[in-house]
Amino acid sequence: QVQLVESGGGLVQAGESLRLSCAASGTIFSISRMGWYRQAPGKQRELVADITYYGMPTYTHFAKGRFTISRDNAKKTVYLQMNSLKPEDTAVYFCNLLQEGSNYWGQGTQVTVSS
């Protein structure tokens, strides 16, 4: 059974940075994708970025140029470096693992960006 635990959220001012981490337990396969989603109050959950086991990233338009996703397979951990944060980045950020047709989610970590 896979479990995901996020950390690194918090309250920052606009323009500052945060680094989110997501540690996985259980078996992670080489055909997996790990990623980050976010959900703001009253809005649907949306993809931020994801990355293949071999390090190929994909970014949503609002993340390009500001966010960087990375993955350490030895540590079973995925990271999201977020720079130049904006108030509209305020949301709960969720870690996701997709493998063998199953979706796994973390509990979420709150990111709040003040103006």
C-alpha positions, 0 to 999 in steps of 0.5 A: 500500500502506497502512502504519500506525506507532504511537507513544506507548506506555509505562509509567505509574502508575494515574491517569496519562495517555498519548497514542498516535499512529498515522501512516498512509502511502499513500492514505486514502479518505474512506470509511475508519474508523481506530481503536484495538484492544488485546490483553492477554496471554491475551485476544482483541483488542478494539476500544477506539475508532474514528472516521470520516474526518469525525470521528464517534467510537465508543467501547467501554464501558470507553473512554467518559469516559476515552479520546478518539479524534481524527483529523487527515486532513491528517497521516493520523494518528489519536490516542488520548488516554487519561486516568485509566489503570487497571492493566486497561488494560495491553495492546498497542494496535494501530492499525487502518484499514478502507477498501474492505473491507481491514483494515490493522494497525500493529505495536502499541505496549505500554501498561503501567499499574502500580498 
